[in-house]
Amino acid sequence: MIESLLSELGPWNWMVLGFVLLALEILVPGVFLLWIGLAALATGAMSLFLWHAGFWTWQVQVLVFLLLSLVAAYAGKKIMAGKGDHTDQPLLNRRGDQLVGRIATLTEPIVDGRGRVRIGDTIWRVSGPDLPAGVKVKVTAATDLDLELVVEAVETSGEAALKQ
């Protein structure tokens, strides 16, 4: 049955399959069918030239299609991997990292390395040296999941003058 279907359409069966897969790519989210569709089109192009060759049986065509699909999917993964790294706002969804360098006042003292600070309309958990409430601190880092900010005390000009 497969053999008769392939012989009726000739080398165009791969072209039809390729265009169907490319059309499905528009309907289905993702970029995977694109590479398989291109592999089918490449197999169809090879079939145009090799259709009357004795070795170009439907089994060989399927093997060539599978091989080209794997190569195209691997190449597509490599091509698409570098596309998401560049952005004009690298800290967009990393709220804690956006706060690095900000100065705020402790709302709760830092005891045993943990306390709280209000920045904007959010109260953040902080870690750092033990400090009383009301001290100005500078955010130096954020944890991986933005669950906690790392802070250090900021010297005001009056405190700096008293130390001298």
N, C-alpha and C positions, 0 to 999 in steps of 0.2 A: 504494500500500500504506500509506504513512504517513498519507495523507489519510483512508482508510477507518478506520484504527485510531483516529485522533484524533476522527473523527465518532462512532464507536461509544461511546467513553468520555465524550465531551462535555467540558465544562470540568473534569471530575474527573481527567482524565489528568495535569494539572499537579499536582493535589493528591497523587495517588498517587506521582508522581515526587518531589515534595517530601518526603513522609514516608519514602520509600525512602532518599533521600539523608540525611535526619536519622538514620535507623536505621543507615546505613553509618558515619555519624560516630562512633557508639558503638564500632563494631568497628575502624575504621581510626584510627591515632594522628594527631593534629593537629586543627586547628580549621577546615580549609578547606571541607569539605563542608557544614558548618553554614550558611555564607553562600550557597552555591549552592542548598541546600535551601530556605532562606528566600526566595530569588529565585523558585524554582519555586512555592512556596506563594503568593507575591504575584501571580505570573502566573495561577495558578489562581483567585485571588480576583477578578482583573480579568476573567478568562474567564467567571465566573459572571454578571457584569453585561453583558458585551459579546458573549456567544456568538452571538446572533442578529443582530448588526450585520454589515452587508455587507462592511466592510473588515477584519473580525477573522478573517482566513484563518490557516491553520496557519503560513504563512511569517511573517506579522506576529507571531504568538504566539512563534515561535522567536526572532525579532529582539528582541522585548520581554524574553524570558527571558535572552538573552545580555547585553543592556544592563543589566538588573537584577542579573545575576550579577556583572558587572564593578563596578557601583556598590556592591553588597553586599560583595564581596571587598575593595574599597578601604576602605570604611567599617569593615569588620571588622579590617583591618590597623591602621587608626588607633586603633580602640578597644582592641585587644590590645597595642599598642605601649607604652602607658603602664602596663601591669599589672606588668611585671617589675622596675621601677625601685625599688620600695619594699620594704625588708627590715629586719628587726630586727637582723640581723647582716651589715652591709655588707662586713666584712673576712673573712668566713668562709673563702673559698678563696683569700685573698691573704695567705699566711703571712708574707711579708717585711714587708708593711705592718703586720701585727699586732705586729711587733717594734720599730717606731719608738718611741723614748723609752727602750728598755731599756738597761741598762748591763751591760757584760761585760768580761772581761779577754782581751787578745790572746793567742792561743796561738802564733801565728807573727808575727814582726815585719812591719810594713807597709814594704815596700821598693819603690821606684818606683811608689808609689800602690796597691800590692796586698798583701794579707795575709789572715790567717784568724783567726776568733774562734769560740769554742764558746759556744753559747746553748742551754741545755737539753741534749739529747742529740745535737744537730746541729752540725757544724762548717760555718760559713758563710764564703764568700769576702767580703772587705770591700775597700773602696777608701777612701782618705783620705790625710791627710798622713803622711809617713814617721814611724813610731814603733817603738820596740823592743817585743819580746814582754814580756808581763806588765803593760803599761799598761792602765788602765781606759779604755774608750771608750764613747761613747754613740751608739746608732743614730739617725741623723737622717733617713734615707730608704731606700727600697728601689727597685731598678731595676724596669722594667716587667714583666719575666718572673720576678721574685723570684730571679734568678740571683746577685745581689750586693747587699750592704748598704753604704750609705754611712755612715761613722762619723767622729767627731771625738773628740779626747782630752778626758777629763773631769779637771778639777783636783780633787784630794783636799784636805781641809782643811789638811793638813801642807804641801802644795806651795803653797797660797795664802798661808800664813803666811810661808814662806821667801821668796816674791817681794816681800813688803812690807818 
